[in-house]
Amino acid sequence: MQAFEIKTHQPGRSYPKPHFFILNKGLNSGKPFGAPVRNSFVISTETNEQKEALFHLSYMLLESKCYRIYLKGSVIPFIYIADVKNLLVKNSKYFGQNNFESKLKALKKVEELEIVFKNKYEAIQELKRVLMCSMKFEK
């Protein structure tokens, strides 16, 4: 795995290299985003493939609750930038392994299915709303 750069995101700043954002405050600390969000770190890589792999690795770490043990603070929990970097570096050893690659492909397919089902659900909700509104109730 080639090196990646992690910095604290500053609103309004643009990044020329492929990048994504990781939330650093709240109970969802570690959650990756494609678009800039407040209270986040920015991960910059050399290639889009690295960015995608690190993005999905971060998502897998979030879903596995690996970030939870690193949360600090009592009112608004947060995670240190060094903790995020260490977790990503430690777990990037799985890149290139067949097991990781197959799970990454499966995860992408599941995300595509999730988008399709969300669209279908929204269409069903709209149909339900239209059917209810089309009834002529007496007032």
Contacts in CASP RR format, 6 or more apart in sequence:
PFRMAT RR
TARGET T0000
AUTHOR 0000-0000-0000
METHOD contacts of the structure
MODEL  1
MQAFEIKTHQPGRSYPKPHFFILNKGLNSGKPFGAPVRNSFVISTETNEQ
KEALFHLSYMLLESKCYRIYLKGSVIPFIYIADVKNLLVKNSKYFGQNNF
ESKLKALKKVEELEIVFKNKYEAIQELKRVLMCSMKFEK
1 50 0 8 1.000
1 92 0 8 1.000
1 93 0 8 1.000
1 95 0 8 1.000
2 45 0 8 1.000
2 46 0 8 1.000
2 50 0 8 1.000
4 43 0 8 1.000
4 44 0 8 1.000
4 45 0 8 1.000
4 50 0 8 1.000
4 54 0 8 1.000
4 88 0 8 1.000
5 17 0 8 1.000
5 43 0 8 1.000
5 44 0 8 1.000
5 45 0 8 1.000
6 41 0 8 1.000
6 42 0 8 1.000
6 43 0 8 1.000
6 44 0 8 1.000
6 81 0 8 1.000
6 84 0 8 1.000
6 85 0 8 1.000
6 88 0 8 1.000
7 41 0 8 1.000
7 42 0 8 1.000
7 44 0 8 1.000
7 81 0 8 1.000
8 24 0 8 1.000
8 41 0 8 1.000
8 42 0 8 1.000
8 81 0 8 1.000
9 21 0 8 1.000
9 36 0 8 1.000
9 37 0 8 1.000
9 40 0 8 1.000
9 41 0 8 1.000
9 42 0 8 1.000
11 36 0 8 1.000
11 38 0 8 1.000
12 36 0 8 1.000
15 42 0 8 1.000
15 44 0 8 1.000
17 44 0 8 1.000
17 45 0 8 1.000
17 46 0 8 1.000
18 44 0 8 1.000
18 45 0 8 1.000
18 46 0 8 1.000
18 47 0 8 1.000
18 48 0 8 1.000
18 50 0 8 1.000
18 51 0 8 1.000
19 42 0 8 1.000
19 43 0 8 1.000
19 44 0 8 1.000
19 45 0 8 1.000
19 51 0 8 1.000
20 32 0 8 1.000
20 33 0 8 1.000
20 34 0 8 1.000
20 42 0 8 1.000
20 43 0 8 1.000
20 51 0 8 1.000
20 54 0 8 1.000
20 55 0 8 1.000
20 58 0 8 1.000
21 32 0 8 1.000
21 33 0 8 1.000
21 34 0 8 1.000
21 35 0 8 1.000
21 36 0 8 1.000
21 37 0 8 1.000
21 40 0 8 1.000
21 41 0 8 1.000
21 42 0 8 1.000
21 43 0 8 1.000
22 30 0 8 1.000
22 31 0 8 1.000
22 32 0 8 1.000
22 33 0 8 1.000
22 40 0 8 1.000
22 41 0 8 1.000
22 42 0 8 1.000
22 43 0 8 1.000
22 58 0 8 1.000
22 84 0 8 1.000
23 29 0 8 1.000
23 30 0 8 1.000
23 31 0 8 1.000
23 32 0 8 1.000
23 33 0 8 1.000
23 37 0 8 1.000
23 39 0 8 1.000
23 40 0 8 1.000
24 30 0 8 1.000
24 39 0 8 1.000
24 40 0 8 1.000
24 41 0 8 1.000
24 78 0 8 1.000
24 79 0 8 1.000
24 81 0 8 1.000
24 84 0 8 1.000
25 39 0 8 1.000
25 76 0 8 1.000
25 77 0 8 1.000
25 78 0 8 1.000
25 79 0 8 1.000
26 39 0 8 1.000
26 71 0 8 1.000
26 76 0 8 1.000
26 77 0 8 1.000
26 78 0 8 1.000
27 71 0 8 1.000
27 77 0 8 1.000
28 62 0 8 1.000
29 67 0 8 1.000
29 70 0 8 1.000
29 71 0 8 1.000
29 77 0 8 1.000
29 78 0 8 1.000
29 79 0 8 1.000
30 58 0 8 1.000
30 61 0 8 1.000
30 62 0 8 1.000
30 67 0 8 1.000
30 79 0 8 1.000
30 84 0 8 1.000
31 58 0 8 1.000
31 59 0 8 1.000
31 62 0 8 1.000
32 55 0 8 1.000
32 58 0 8 1.000
32 59 0 8 1.000
32 62 0 8 1.000
33 40 0 8 1.000
34 55 0 8 1.000
36 42 0 8 1.000
39 78 0 8 1.000
41 81 0 8 1.000
41 84 0 8 1.000
43 51 0 8 1.000
43 54 0 8 1.000
43 55 0 8 1.000
43 58 0 8 1.000
43 88 0 8 1.000
45 51 0 8 1.000
45 54 0 8 1.000
53 92 0 8 1.000
53 95 0 8 1.000
53 104 0 8 1.000
54 88 0 8 1.000
54 92 0 8 1.000
56 104 0 8 1.000
56 107 0 8 1.000
56 108 0 8 1.000
57 88 0 8 1.000
57 91 0 8 1.000
57 92 0 8 1.000
57 94 0 8 1.000
57 95 0 8 1.000
58 88 0 8 1.000
59 107 0 8 1.000
60 103 0 8 1.000
60 107 0 8 1.000
61 67 0 8 1.000
61 87 0 8 1.000
61 88 0 8 1.000
61 91 0 8 1.000
66 87 0 8 1.000
66 91 0 8 1.000
67 79 0 8 1.000
67 83 0 8 1.000
67 84 0 8 1.000
67 87 0 8 1.000
70 79 0 8 1.000
70 80 0 8 1.000
70 83 0 8 1.000
70 84 0 8 1.000
70 87 0 8 1.000
71 77 0 8 1.000
71 78 0 8 1.000
71 79 0 8 1.000
72 78 0 8 1.000
72 79 0 8 1.000
72 80 0 8 1.000
94 100 0 8 1.000
END
